Amino acid sequence: MQPIHWQKSTYSGDGSNCVEIAVASNATHVRDSKMTGSPHLAFQSFAWASFISHTASSSPSRQTTEGQPSLHT
């Protein structure tokens, strides 16, 4: 099994309360950056792509001018 390379979103800045992902040939893995030794989730590539596509097309910007999450849903 190939080791996977974890990455944090650039939106997370220097904070440690983040979700990290690792893209492999057949799945996208997701974990909590504070608990890197804990189990993680794995999504089939098509399911992850569908989630990202839907999220990007249906969500307003989650950042306010103060940098705090907005309350828009």
CHARMM-style PDB file with segment names, atoms N, HN, CA, C and O in Angstrom:
ATOM      1  N   MET     1       0.846  -1.188   0.000  1.00  0.00      PROA
ATOM      2  CA  MET     1       0.000   0.000   0.000  1.00  0.00      PROA
ATOM      3  C   MET     1       0.886   1.245   0.000  1.00  0.00      PROA
ATOM      4  O   MET     1       1.828   1.354   0.786  1.00  0.00      PROA
ATOM      5  N   GLN     2       0.574   2.159  -0.876  1.00  0.00      PROA
ATOM      6  HN  GLN     2      -0.190   2.070  -1.515  1.00  0.00      PROA
ATOM      7  CA  GLN     2       1.330   3.407  -0.992  1.00  0.00      PROA
ATOM      8  C   GLN     2       0.998   4.341   0.170  1.00  0.00      PROA
ATOM      9  O   GLN     2      -0.163   4.438   0.568  1.00  0.00      PROA
ATOM     10  N   PRO     3       2.010   5.033   0.724  1.00  0.00      PROA
ATOM     11  CA  PRO     3       1.696   6.056   1.733  1.00  0.00      PROA
ATOM     12  C   PRO     3       0.924   7.200   1.075  1.00  0.00      PROA
ATOM     13  O   PRO     3       1.108   7.481  -0.109  1.00  0.00      PROA
ATOM     14  N   ILE     4       0.077   7.843   1.837  1.00  0.00      PROA
ATOM     15  HN  ILE     4      -0.073   7.614   2.799  1.00  0.00      PROA
ATOM     16  CA  ILE     4      -0.694   8.952   1.280  1.00  0.00      PROA
ATOM     17  C   ILE     4      -0.171  10.264   1.839  1.00  0.00      PROA
ATOM     18  O   ILE     4       0.328  10.328   2.962  1.00  0.00      PROA
ATOM     19  N   HSD     5      -0.296  11.305   1.033  1.00  0.00      PROA
ATOM     20  HN  HSD     5      -0.701  11.253   0.120  1.00  0.00      PROA
ATOM     21  CA  HSD     5       0.206  12.637   1.390  1.00  0.00      PROA
ATOM     22  C   HSD     5      -0.971  13.511   1.810  1.00  0.00      PROA
ATOM     23  O   HSD     5      -1.846  13.814   0.998  1.00  0.00      PROA
ATOM     24  N   TRP     6      -0.990  13.912   3.068  1.00  0.00      PROA
ATOM     25  HN  TRP     6      -0.279  13.666   3.727  1.00  0.00      PROA
ATOM     26  CA  TRP     6      -2.073  14.729   3.615  1.00  0.00      PROA
ATOM     27  C   TRP     6      -1.825  16.203   3.343  1.00  0.00      PROA
ATOM     28  O   TRP     6      -0.686  16.667   3.382  1.00  0.00      PROA
ATOM     29  N   GLN     7      -2.913  16.948   3.062  1.00  0.00      PROA
ATOM     30  HN  GLN     7      -3.839  16.571   3.030  1.00  0.00      PROA
ATOM     31  CA  GLN     7      -2.823  18.388   2.819  1.00  0.00      PROA
ATOM     32  C   GLN     7      -3.969  19.101   3.525  1.00  0.00      PROA
ATOM     33  O   GLN     7      -5.081  18.583   3.622  1.00  0.00      PROA
ATOM     34  N   LYS     8      -3.671  20.295   4.015  1.00  0.00      PROA
ATOM     35  HN  LYS     8      -2.767  20.716   3.936  1.00  0.00      PROA
ATOM     36  CA  LYS     8      -4.689  21.165   4.611  1.00  0.00      PROA
ATOM     37  C   LYS     8      -5.103  22.210   3.587  1.00  0.00      PROA
ATOM     38  O   LYS     8      -4.326  22.573   2.705  1.00  0.00      PROA
ATOM     39  N   SER     9      -6.308  22.677   3.713  1.00  0.00      PROA
ATOM     40  HN  SER     9      -6.939  22.382   4.430  1.00  0.00      PROA
ATOM     41  CA  SER     9      -6.787  23.758   2.865  1.00  0.00      PROA
ATOM     42  C   SER     9      -6.015  25.038   3.158  1.00  0.00      PROA
ATOM     43  O   SER     9      -5.637  25.295   4.301  1.00  0.00      PROA
ATOM     44  N   THR    10      -5.788  25.823   2.139  1.00  0.00      PROA
ATOM     45  HN  THR    10      -6.096  25.614   1.211  1.00  0.00      PROA
ATOM     46  CA  THR    10      -5.148  27.121   2.339  1.00  0.00      PROA
ATOM     47  C   THR    10      -6.064  28.059   3.119  1.00  0.00      PROA
ATOM     48  O   THR    10      -5.587  29.043   3.685  1.00  0.00      PROA
ATOM     49  N   TYR    11      -7.364  27.781   3.164  1.00  0.00      PROA
ATOM     50  HN  TYR    11      -7.752  26.982   2.704  1.00  0.00      PROA
ATOM     51  CA  TYR    11      -8.305  28.589   3.934  1.00  0.00      PROA
ATOM     52  C   TYR    11      -8.103  28.423   5.435  1.00  0.00      PROA
ATOM     53  O   TYR    11      -8.586  29.246   6.213  1.00  0.00      PROA
ATOM     54  N   SER    12      -7.402  27.380   5.855  1.00  0.00      PROA
ATOM     55  HN  SER    12      -7.010  26.712   5.224  1.00  0.00      PROA
ATOM     56  CA  SER    12      -7.236  27.129   7.289  1.00  0.00      PROA
ATOM     57  C   SER    12      -6.180  28.014   7.922  1.00  0.00      PROA
ATOM     58  O   SER    12      -6.132  28.117   9.148  1.00  0.00      PROA
ATOM     59  N   GLY    13      -5.340  28.651   7.139  1.00  0.00      PROA
ATOM     60  HN  GLY    13      -5.379  28.568   6.143  1.00  0.00      PROA
ATOM     61  CA  GLY    13      -4.304  29.520   7.688  1.00  0.00      PROA
ATOM     62  C   GLY    13      -3.365  28.750   8.589  1.00  0.00      PROA
ATOM     63  O   GLY    13      -2.967  27.630   8.270  1.00  0.00      PROA
ATOM     64  N   ASP    14      -3.009  29.351   9.720  1.00  0.00      PROA
ATOM     65  HN  ASP    14      -3.333  30.261   9.978  1.00  0.00      PROA
ATOM     66  CA  ASP    14      -2.116  28.697  10.665  1.00  0.00      PROA
ATOM     67  C   ASP    14      -2.871  27.921  11.738  1.00  0.00      PROA
ATOM     68  O   ASP    14      -2.255  27.358  12.643  1.00  0.00      PROA
ATOM     69  N   GLY    15      -4.182  27.885  11.647  1.00  0.00      PROA
ATOM     70  HN  GLY    15      -4.682  28.341  10.912  1.00  0.00      PROA
ATOM     71  CA  GLY    15      -4.971  27.190  12.660  1.00  0.00      PROA
ATOM     72  C   GLY    15      -4.811  25.684  12.586  1.00  0.00      PROA
ATOM     73  O   GLY    15      -4.432  25.134  11.552  1.00  0.00      PROA
ATOM     74  N   SER    16      -5.105  25.025  13.698  1.00  0.00      PROA
ATOM     75  HN  SER    16      -5.413  25.471  14.538  1.00  0.00      PROA
ATOM     76  CA  SER    16      -4.982  23.573  13.723  1.00  0.00      PROA
ATOM     77  C   SER    16      -6.339  22.879  13.705  1.00  0.00      PROA
ATOM     78  O   SER    16      -6.402  21.649  13.717  1.00  0.00      PROA
ATOM     79  N   ASN    17      -7.417  23.641  13.676  1.00  0.00      PROA
ATOM     80  HN  ASN    17      -7.366  24.640  13.666  1.00  0.00      PROA
ATOM     81  CA  ASN    17      -8.755  23.051  13.639  1.00  0.00      PROA
ATOM     82  C   ASN    17      -9.193  22.902  12.193  1.00  0.00      PROA
ATOM     83  O   ASN    17     -10.018  23.667  11.695  1.00  0.00      PROA
ATOM     84  N   CYS    18      -8.631  21.915  11.535  1.00  0.00      PROA
ATOM     85  HN  CYS    18      -7.961  21.293  11.939  1.00  0.00      PROA
ATOM     86  CA  CYS    18      -8.832  21.794  10.098  1.00  0.00      PROA
ATOM     87  C   CYS    18      -9.173  20.367   9.705  1.00  0.00      PROA
ATOM     88  O   CYS    18      -8.990  19.420  10.470  1.00  0.00      PROA
ATOM     89  N   VAL    19      -9.660  20.254   8.519  1.00  0.00      PROA
ATOM     90  HN  VAL    19      -9.808  21.024   7.897  1.00  0.00      PROA
ATOM     91  CA  VAL    19      -9.833  18.963   7.879  1.00  0.00      PROA
ATOM     92  C   VAL    19      -8.697  18.829   6.881  1.00  0.00      PROA
ATOM     93  O   VAL    19      -8.391  19.773   6.152  1.00  0.00      PROA
ATOM     94  N   GLU    20      -8.075  17.669   6.846  1.00  0.00      PROA
ATOM     95  HN  GLU    20      -8.324  16.902   7.438  1.00  0.00      PROA
ATOM     96  CA  GLU    20      -7.027  17.397   5.872  1.00  0.00      PROA
ATOM     97  C   GLU    20      -7.537  16.341   4.903  1.00  0.00      PROA
ATOM     98  O   GLU    20      -8.338  15.480   5.267  1.00  0.00      PROA
ATOM     99  N   ILE    21      -7.063  16.419   3.665  1.00  0.00      PROA
ATOM    100  HN  ILE    21      -6.412  17.119   3.369  1.00  0.00      PROA
ATOM    101  CA  ILE    21      -7.416  15.396   2.687  1.00  0.00      PROA
ATOM    102  C   ILE    21      -6.152  14.808   2.087  1.00  0.00      PROA
ATOM    103  O   ILE    21      -5.087  15.425   2.086  1.00  0.00      PROA
ATOM    104  N   ALA    22      -6.305  13.608   1.585  1.00  0.00      PROA
ATOM    105  HN  ALA    22      -7.171  13.107   1.587  1.00  0.00      PROA
ATOM    106  CA  ALA    22      -5.238  12.941   0.844  1.00  0.00      PROA
ATOM    107  C   ALA    22      -5.899  12.255  -0.342  1.00  0.00      PROA
ATOM    108  O   ALA    22      -6.801  11.434  -0.174  1.00  0.00      PROA
ATOM    109  N   VAL    23      -5.448  12.593  -1.529  1.00  0.00      PROA
ATOM    110  HN  VAL    23      -4.715  13.260  -1.666  1.00  0.00      PROA
ATOM    111  CA  VAL    23      -6.023  12.026  -2.741  1.00  0.00      PROA
ATOM    112  C   VAL    23      -5.173  10.837  -3.165  1.00  0.00      PROA
ATOM    113  O   VAL    23      -3.970  10.968  -3.389  1.00  0.00      PROA
ATOM    114  N   ALA    24      -5.804   9.688  -3.272  1.00  0.00      PROA
ATOM    115  HN  ALA    24      -6.782   9.581  -3.090  1.00  0.00      PROA
ATOM    116  CA  ALA    24      -5.145   8.468  -3.736  1.00  0.00      PROA
ATOM    117  C   ALA    24      -5.763   8.081  -5.077  1.00  0.00      PROA
ATOM    118  O   ALA    24      -6.687   8.742  -5.551  1.00  0.00      PROA
ATOM    119  N   SER    25      -5.263   7.028  -5.678  1.00  0.00      PROA
ATOM    120  HN  SER    25      -4.512   6.491  -5.292  1.00  0.00      PROA
ATOM    121  CA  SER    25      -5.736   6.650  -7.009  1.00  0.00      PROA
ATOM    122  C   SER    25      -7.203   6.234  -7.025  1.00  0.00      PROA
ATOM    123  O   SER    25      -7.883   6.445  -8.029  1.00  0.00      PROA
ATOM    124  N   ASN    26      -7.704   5.653  -5.951  1.00  0.00      PROA
ATOM    125  HN  ASN    26      -7.151   5.481  -5.135  1.00  0.00      PROA
ATOM    126  CA  ASN    26      -9.083   5.165  -5.964  1.00  0.00      PROA
ATOM    127  C   ASN    26      -9.977   5.775  -4.889  1.00  0.00      PROA
ATOM    128  O   ASN    26     -11.148   5.409  -4.783  1.00  0.00      PROA
ATOM    129  N   ALA    27      -9.445   6.697  -4.091  1.00  0.00      PROA
ATOM    130  HN  ALA    27      -8.494   6.995  -4.177  1.00  0.00      PROA
ATOM    131  CA  ALA    27     -10.246   7.279  -3.012  1.00  0.00      PROA
ATOM    132  C   ALA    27      -9.653   8.603  -2.560  1.00  0.00      PROA
ATOM    133  O   ALA    27      -8.481   8.898  -2.798  1.00  0.00      PROA
ATOM    134  N   THR    28     -10.492   9.392  -1.902  1.00  0.00      PROA
ATOM    135  HN  THR    28     -11.444   9.153  -1.709  1.00  0.00      PROA
ATOM    136  CA  THR    28     -10.038  10.601  -1.220  1.00  0.00      PROA
ATOM    137  C   THR    28     -10.241  10.360   0.266  1.00  0.00      PROA
ATOM    138  O   THR    28     -11.340  10.027   0.709  1.00  0.00      PROA
ATOM    139  N   HSD    29      -9.179  10.531   1.024  1.00  0.00      PROA
ATOM    140  HN  HSD    29      -8.286  10.801   0.664  1.00  0.00      PROA
ATOM    141  CA  HSD    29      -9.194  10.292   2.463  1.00  0.00      PROA
ATOM    142  C   HSD    29      -9.351  11.627   3.181  1.00  0.00      PROA
ATOM    143  O   HSD    29      -8.797  12.637   2.748  1.00  0.00      PROA
ATOM    144  N   VAL    30     -10.103  11.633   4.275  1.00  0.00      PROA
ATOM    145  HN  VAL    30     -10.553  10.812   4.627  1.00  0.00      PROA
ATOM    146  CA  VAL    30     -10.384  12.847   5.034  1.00  0.00      PROA
ATOM    147  C   VAL    30     -10.138  12.558   6.511  1.00  0.00      PROA
ATOM    148  O   VAL    30     -10.566  11.527   7.030  1.00  0.00      PROA
ATOM    149  N   ARG    31      -9.437  13.486   7.192  1.00  0.00      PROA
ATOM    150  HN  ARG    31      -9.089  14.324   6.771  1.00  0.00      PROA
ATOM    151  CA  ARG    31      -9.181  13.312   8.624  1.00  0.00      PROA
ATOM    152  C   ARG    31      -9.179  14.656   9.338  1.00  0.00      PROA
ATOM    153  O   ARG    31      -9.127  15.712   8.708  1.00  0.00      PROA
ATOM    154  N   ASP    32      -9.237  14.596  10.650  1.00  0.00      PROA
ATOM    155  HN  ASP    32      -9.280  13.738  11.162  1.00  0.00      PROA
ATOM    156  CA  ASP    32      -9.159  15.764  11.523  1.00  0.00      PROA
ATOM    157  C   ASP    32      -7.683  16.060  11.764  1.00  0.00      PROA
ATOM    158  O   ASP    32      -6.939  15.172  12.182  1.00  0.00      PROA
ATOM    159  N   SER    33      -7.251  17.280  11.512  1.00  0.00      PROA
ATOM    160  HN  SER    33      -7.855  18.001  11.173  1.00  0.00      PROA
ATOM    161  CA  SER    33      -5.834  17.621  11.654  1.00  0.00      PROA
ATOM    162  C   SER    33      -5.348  17.567  13.096  1.00  0.00      PROA
ATOM    163  O   SER    33      -4.144  17.472  13.337  1.00  0.00      PROA
ATOM    164  N   LYS    34      -6.258  17.625  14.053  1.00  0.00      PROA
ATOM    165  HN  LYS    34      -7.235  17.702  13.857  1.00  0.00      PROA
ATOM    166  CA  LYS    34      -5.858  17.542  15.462  1.00  0.00      PROA
ATOM    167  C   LYS    34      -5.676  16.102  15.915  1.00  0.00      PROA
ATOM    168  O   LYS    34      -5.075  15.855  16.961  1.00  0.00      PROA
ATOM    169  N   MET    35      -6.186  15.148  15.142  1.00  0.00      PROA
ATOM    170  HN  MET    35      -6.674  15.349  14.293  1.00  0.00      PROA
ATOM    171  CA  MET    35      -6.169  13.744  15.550  1.00  0.00      PROA
ATOM    172  C   MET    35      -5.609  12.880  14.419  1.00  0.00      PROA
ATOM    173  O   MET    35      -6.280  11.970  13.929  1.00  0.00      PROA
ATOM    174  N   THR    36      -4.397  13.170  14.019  1.00  0.00      PROA
ATOM    175  HN  THR    36      -3.853  13.908  14.417  1.00  0.00      PROA
ATOM    176  CA  THR    36      -3.825  12.517  12.839  1.00  0.00      PROA
ATOM    177  C   THR    36      -3.619  11.018  13.006  1.00  0.00      PROA
ATOM    178  O   THR    36      -3.535  10.301  12.008  1.00  0.00      PROA
ATOM    179  N   GLY    37      -3.536  10.529  14.220  1.00  0.00      PROA
ATOM    180  HN  GLY    37      -3.605  11.111  15.030  1.00  0.00      PROA
ATOM    181  CA  GLY    37      -3.367   9.099  14.441  1.00  0.00      PROA
ATOM    182  C   GLY    37      -4.672   8.335  14.521  1.00  0.00      PROA
ATOM    183  O   GLY    37      -4.667   7.107  14.600  1.00  0.00      PROA
ATOM    184  N   SER    38      -5.784   9.038  14.503  1.00  0.00      PROA
ATOM    185  HN  SER    38      -5.788  10.036  14.439  1.00  0.00      PROA
ATOM    186  CA  SER    38      -7.100   8.402  14.593  1.00  0.00      PROA
ATOM    187  C   SER    38      -7.532   7.883  13.229  1.00  0.00      PROA
ATOM    188  O   SER    38      -6.949   8.250  12.209  1.00  0.00      PROA
ATOM    189  N   PRO    39      -8.546   7.036  13.209  1.00  0.00      PROA
ATOM    190  CA  PRO    39      -9.075   6.577  11.917  1.00  0.00      PROA
ATOM    191  C   PRO    39      -9.561   7.758  11.077  1.00  0.00      PROA
ATOM    192  O   PRO    39      -9.891   8.820  11.606  1.00  0.00      PROA
ATOM    193  N   HSD    40      -9.599   7.554   9.781  1.00  0.00      PROA
ATOM    194  HN  HSD    40      -9.331   6.692   9.352  1.00  0.00      PROA
ATOM    195  CA  HSD    40     -10.069   8.603   8.877  1.00  0.00      PROA
ATOM    196  C   HSD    40     -11.133   8.033   7.949  1.00  0.00      PROA
ATOM    197  O   HSD    40     -11.330   6.821   7.873  1.00  0.00      PROA
ATOM    198  N   LEU    41     -11.804   8.919   7.257  1.00  0.00      PROA
ATOM    199  HN  LEU    41     -11.644   9.904   7.318  1.00  0.00      PROA
ATOM    200  CA  LEU    41     -12.832   8.526   6.294  1.00  0.00      PROA
ATOM    201  C   LEU    41     -12.216   8.383   4.915  1.00  0.00      PROA
ATOM    202  O   LEU    41     -11.251   9.072   4.586  1.00  0.00      PROA
ATOM    203  N   ALA    42     -12.768   7.492   4.113  1.00  0.00      PROA
ATOM    204  HN  ALA    42     -13.552   6.932   4.380  1.00  0.00      PROA
ATOM    205  CA  ALA    42     -12.332   7.347   2.721  1.00  0.00      PROA
ATOM    206  C   ALA    42     -13.575   7.363   1.834  1.00  0.00      PROA
ATOM    207  O   ALA    42     -14.538   6.636   2.079  1.00  0.00      PROA
ATOM    208  N   PHE    43     -13.535   8.192   0.816  1.00  0.00      PROA
ATOM    209  HN  PHE    43     -12.753   8.782   0.617  1.00  0.00      PROA
ATOM    210  CA  PHE    43     -14.644   8.319  -0.123  1.00  0.00      PROA
ATOM    211  C   PHE    43     -14.183   7.893  -1.508  1.00  0.00      PROA
ATOM    212  O   PHE    43     -13.065   8.207  -1.916  1.00  0.00      PROA
ATOM    213  N   GLN    44     -15.035   7.181  -2.229  1.00  0.00      PROA
ATOM    214  HN  GLN    44     -15.944   6.926  -1.898  1.00  0.00      PROA
ATOM    215  CA  GLN    44     -14.706   6.865  -3.612  1.00  0.00      PROA
ATOM    216  C   GLN    44     -14.532   8.175  -4.360  1.00  0.00      PROA
ATOM    217  O   GLN    44     -15.204   9.165  -4.073  1.00  0.00      PROA
ATOM    218  N   SER    45     -13.628   8.164  -5.313  1.00  0.00      PROA
ATOM    219  HN  SER    45     -13.082   7.360  -5.546  1.00  0.00      PROA
ATOM    220  CA  SER    45     -13.269   9.399  -6.021  1.00  0.00      PROA
ATOM    221  C   SER    45     -14.477  10.108  -6.619  1.00  0.00      PROA
ATOM    222  O   SER    45     -14.584  11.330  -6.519  1.00  0.00      PROA
ATOM    223  N   PHE    46     -15.388   9.360  -7.240  1.00  0.00      PROA
ATOM    224  HN  PHE    46     -15.301   8.367  -7.321  1.00  0.00      PROA
ATOM    225  CA  PHE    46     -16.553  10.006  -7.858  1.00  0.00      PROA
ATOM    226  C   PHE    46     -17.455  10.638  -6.799  1.00  0.00      PROA
ATOM    227  O   PHE    46     -18.055  11.683  -7.050  1.00  0.00      PROA
ATOM    228  N   ALA    47     -17.560  10.024  -5.623  1.00  0.00      PROA
ATOM    229  HN  ALA    47     -17.073   9.175  -5.419  1.00  0.00      PROA
ATOM    230  CA  ALA    47     -18.400  10.580  -4.558  1.00  0.00      PROA
ATOM    231  C   ALA    47     -17.800  11.876  -4.023  1.00  0.00      PROA
ATOM    232  O   ALA    47     -18.525  12.840  -3.775  1.00  0.00      PROA
ATOM    233  N   TRP    48     -16.486  11.904  -3.846  1.00  0.00      PROA
ATOM    234  HN  TRP    48     -15.897  11.121  -4.048  1.00  0.00      PROA
ATOM    235  CA  TRP    48     -15.820  13.121  -3.362  1.00  0.00      PROA
ATOM    236  C   TRP    48     -15.962  14.244  -4.391  1.00  0.00      PROA
ATOM    237  O   TRP    48     -16.246  15.386  -4.029  1.00  0.00      PROA
ATOM    238  N   ALA    49     -15.766  13.924  -5.663  1.00  0.00      PROA
ATOM    239  HN  ALA    49     -15.535  12.996  -5.957  1.00  0.00      PROA
ATOM    240  CA  ALA    49     -15.891  14.932  -6.719  1.00  0.00      PROA
ATOM    241  C   ALA    49     -17.313  15.494  -6.760  1.00  0.00      PROA
ATOM    242  O   ALA    49     -17.498  16.695  -6.958  1.00  0.00      PROA
ATOM    243  N   SER    50     -18.302  14.645  -6.575  1.00  0.00      PROA
ATOM    244  HN  SER    50     -18.151  13.670  -6.414  1.00  0.00      PROA
ATOM    245  CA  SER    50     -19.689  15.096  -6.562  1.00  0.00      PROA
ATOM    246  C   SER    50     -19.955  16.007  -5.367  1.00  0.00      PROA
ATOM    247  O   SER    50     -20.629  17.028  -5.503  1.00  0.00      PROA
ATOM    248  N   PHE    51     -19.432  15.647  -4.204  1.00  0.00      PROA
ATOM    249  HN  PHE    51     -18.885  14.817  -4.093  1.00  0.00      PROA
ATOM    250  CA  PHE    51     -19.579  16.473  -3.003  1.00  0.00      PROA
ATOM    251  C   PHE    51     -18.959  17.849  -3.211  1.00  0.00      PROA
ATOM    252  O   PHE    51     -19.590  18.862  -2.911  1.00  0.00      PROA
ATOM    253  N   ILE    52     -17.744  17.898  -3.716  1.00  0.00      PROA
ATOM    254  HN  ILE    52     -17.231  17.075  -3.959  1.00  0.00      PROA
ATOM    255  CA  ILE    52     -17.051  19.169  -3.937  1.00  0.00      PROA
ATOM    256  C   ILE    52     -17.797  20.017  -4.962  1.00  0.00      PROA
ATOM    257  O   ILE    52     -17.962  21.222  -4.772  1.00  0.00      PROA
ATOM    258  N   SER    53     -18.243  19.394  -6.037  1.00  0.00      PROA
ATOM    259  HN  SER    53     -18.109  18.415  -6.191  1.00  0.00      PROA
ATOM    260  CA  SER    53     -18.975  20.122  -7.074  1.00  0.00      PROA
ATOM    261  C   SER    53     -20.265  20.723  -6.509  1.00  0.00      PROA
ATOM    262  O   SER    53     -20.568  21.891  -6.753  1.00  0.00      PROA
ATOM    263  N   HSD    54     -21.003  19.940  -5.773  1.00  0.00      PROA
ATOM    264  HN  HSD    54     -20.757  18.991  -5.575  1.00  0.00      PROA
ATOM    265  CA  HSD    54     -22.261  20.426  -5.195  1.00  0.00      PROA
ATOM    266  C   HSD    54     -21.998  21.539  -4.181  1.00  0.00      PROA
ATOM    267  O   HSD    54     -22.697  22.552  -4.173  1.00  0.00      PROA
ATOM    268  N   THR    55     -21.005  21.354  -3.341  1.00  0.00      PROA
ATOM    269  HN  THR    55     -20.437  20.531  -3.348  1.00  0.00      PROA
ATOM    270  CA  THR    55     -20.684  22.355  -2.322  1.00  0.00      PROA
ATOM    271  C   THR    55     -20.257  23.671  -2.954  1.00  0.00      PROA
ATOM    272  O   THR    55     -20.693  24.740  -2.527  1.00  0.00      PROA
ATOM    273  N   ALA    56     -19.415  23.596  -3.958  1.00  0.00      PROA
ATOM    274  HN  ALA    56     -19.061  22.728  -4.305  1.00  0.00      PROA
ATOM    275  CA  ALA    56     -18.916  24.805  -4.614  1.00  0.00      PROA
ATOM    276  C   ALA    56     -20.024  25.551  -5.351  1.00  0.00      PROA
ATOM    277  O   ALA    56     -20.003  26.780  -5.419  1.00  0.00      PROA
ATOM    278  N   SER    57     -20.987  24.822  -5.900  1.00  0.00      PROA
ATOM    279  HN  SER    57     -21.004  23.823  -5.845  1.00  0.00      PROA
ATOM    280  CA  SER    57     -22.023  25.483  -6.693  1.00  0.00      PROA
ATOM    281  C   SER    57     -23.206  25.965  -5.866  1.00  0.00      PROA
ATOM    282  O   SER    57     -23.968  26.811  -6.333  1.00  0.00      PROA
ATOM    283  N   SER    58     -23.381  25.454  -4.653  1.00  0.00      PROA
ATOM    284  HN  SER    58     -22.761  24.766  -4.273  1.00  0.00      PROA
ATOM    285  CA  SER    58     -24.577  25.815  -3.900  1.00  0.00      PROA
ATOM    286  C   SER    58     -24.320  26.606  -2.627  1.00  0.00      PROA
ATOM    287  O   SER    58     -25.273  27.050  -1.987  1.00  0.00      PROA
ATOM    288  N   SER    59     -23.073  26.795  -2.244  1.00  0.00      PROA
ATOM    289  HN  SER    59     -22.299  26.435  -2.765  1.00  0.00      PROA
ATOM    290  CA  SER    59     -22.788  27.503  -0.995  1.00  0.00      PROA
ATOM    291  C   SER    59     -22.306  28.916  -1.253  1.00  0.00      PROA
ATOM    292  O   SER    59     -21.421  29.130  -2.082  1.00  0.00      PROA
ATOM    293  N   PRO    60     -22.882  29.890  -0.548  1.00  0.00      PROA
ATOM    294  CA  PRO    60     -22.327  31.243  -0.632  1.00  0.00      PROA
ATOM    295  C   PRO    60     -20.980  31.265   0.078  1.00  0.00      PROA
ATOM    296  O   PRO    60     -20.620  30.310   0.766  1.00  0.00      PROA
ATOM    297  N   SER    61     -20.262  32.321  -0.085  1.00  0.00      PROA
ATOM    298  HN  SER    61     -20.555  33.097  -0.644  1.00  0.00      PROA
ATOM    299  CA  SER    61     -18.983  32.455   0.606  1.00  0.00      PROA
ATOM    300  C   SER    61     -19.194  32.277   2.098  1.00  0.00      PROA
ATOM    301  O   SER    61     -20.128  32.833   2.676  1.00  0.00      PROA
ATOM    302  N   ARG    62     -18.317  31.495   2.718  1.00  0.00      PROA
ATOM    303  HN  ARG    62     -17.558  31.043   2.249  1.00  0.00      PROA
ATOM    304  CA  ARG    62     -18.456  31.230   4.147  1.00  0.00      PROA
ATOM    305  C   ARG    62     -17.683  32.225   4.992  1.00  0.00      PROA
ATOM    306  O   ARG    62     -17.686  32.109   6.218  1.00  0.00      PROA
ATOM    307  N   GLN    63     -17.033  33.181   4.394  1.00  0.00      PROA
ATOM    308  HN  GLN    63     -17.031  33.275   3.399  1.00  0.00      PROA
ATOM    309  CA  GLN    63     -16.242  34.138   5.164  1.00  0.00      PROA
ATOM    310  C   GLN    63     -16.901  35.510   5.134  1.00  0.00      PROA
ATOM    311  O   GLN    63     -17.402  35.950   4.100  1.00  0.00      PROA
ATOM    312  N   THR    64     -16.892  36.169   6.269  1.00  0.00      PROA
ATOM    313  HN  THR    64     -16.485  35.811   7.109  1.00  0.00      PROA
ATOM    314  CA  THR    64     -17.360  37.544   6.342  1.00  0.00      PROA
ATOM    315  C   THR    64     -16.144  38.446   6.215  1.00  0.00      PROA
ATOM    316  O   THR    64     -15.016  37.963   6.123  1.00  0.00      PROA
ATOM    317  N   THR    65     -16.366  39.731   6.210  1.00  0.00      PROA
ATOM    318  HN  THR    65     -17.282  40.123   6.285  1.00  0.00      PROA
ATOM    319  CA  THR    65     -15.238  40.657   6.102  1.00  0.00      PROA
ATOM    320  C   THR    65     -14.348  40.606   7.325  1.00  0.00      PROA
ATOM    321  O   THR    65     -13.184  41.000   7.253  1.00  0.00      PROA
ATOM    322  N   GLU    66     -14.870  40.127   8.454  1.00  0.00      PROA
ATOM    323  HN  GLU    66     -15.815  39.807   8.512  1.00  0.00      PROA
ATOM    324  CA  GLU    66     -14.060  40.019   9.666  1.00  0.00      PROA
ATOM    325  C   GLU    66     -13.300  38.703   9.723  1.00  0.00      PROA
ATOM    326  O   GLU    66     -12.539  38.478  10.664  1.00  0.00      PROA
ATOM    327  N   GLY    67     -13.486  37.829   8.740  1.00  0.00      PROA
ATOM    328  HN  GLY    67     -14.104  38.012   7.975  1.00  0.00      PROA
ATOM    329  CA  GLY    67     -12.805  36.551   8.730  1.00  0.00      PROA
ATOM    330  C   GLY    67     -13.491  35.472   9.548  1.00  0.00      PROA
ATOM    331  O   GLY    67     -12.958  34.373   9.702  1.00  0.00      PROA
ATOM    332  N   GLN    68     -14.677  35.779  10.075  1.00  0.00      PROA
ATOM    333  HN  GLN    68     -15.110  36.672   9.950  1.00  0.00      PROA
ATOM    334  CA  GLN    68     -15.420  34.792  10.847  1.00  0.00      PROA
ATOM    335  C   GLN    68     -16.425  34.109   9.925  1.00  0.00      PROA
ATOM    336  O   GLN    68     -16.907  34.717   8.969  1.00  0.00      PROA
ATOM    337  N   PRO    69     -16.743  32.844  10.212  1.00  0.00      PROA
ATOM    338  CA  PRO    69     -17.730  32.160   9.369  1.00  0.00      PROA
ATOM    339  C   PRO    69     -19.057  32.904   9.367  1.00  0.00      PROA
ATOM    340  O   PRO    69     -19.483  33.433  10.393  1.00  0.00      PROA
ATOM    341  N   SER    70     -19.695  32.940   8.228  1.00  0.00      PROA
ATOM    342  HN  SER    70     -19.349  32.510   7.395  1.00  0.00      PROA
ATOM    343  CA  SER    70     -21.005  33.571   8.139  1.00  0.00      PROA
ATOM    344  C   SER    70     -22.072  32.571   8.559  1.00  0.00      PROA
ATOM    345  O   SER    70     -21.781  31.389   8.741  1.00  0.00      PROA
ATOM    346  N   LEU    71     -23.291  33.033   8.712  1.00  0.00      PROA
ATOM    347  HN  LEU    71     -23.528  33.993   8.564  1.00  0.00      PROA
ATOM    348  CA  LEU    71     -24.382  32.169   9.121  1.00  0.00      PROA
ATOM    349  C   LEU    71     -25.256  31.757   7.952  1.00  0.00      PROA
ATOM    350  O   LEU    71     -26.342  31.218   8.164  1.00  0.00      PROA
ATOM    351  N   HSD    72     -24.818  31.993   6.737  1.00  0.00      PROA
ATOM    352  HN  HSD    72     -23.936  32.431   6.565  1.00  0.00      PROA
ATOM    353  CA  HSD    72     -25.585  31.624   5.550  1.00  0.00      PROA
ATOM    354  C   HSD    72     -25.589  30.117   5.404  1.00  0.00      PROA
ATOM    355  O   HSD    72     -24.590  29.458   5.692  1.00  0.00      PROA
ATOM    356  N   THR    73     -26.717  29.563   4.957  1.00  0.00      PROA
ATOM    357  HN  THR    73     -27.529  30.098   4.724  1.00  0.00      PROA
ATOM    358  CA  THR    73     -26.790  28.124   4.691  1.00  0.00      PROA
ATOM    359  C   THR    73     -27.183  27.886   3.269  1.00  0.00      PROA
ATOM    360  OT1 THR    73     -27.300  26.736   2.846  1.00  0.00      PROA
TER     361      THR     73
END
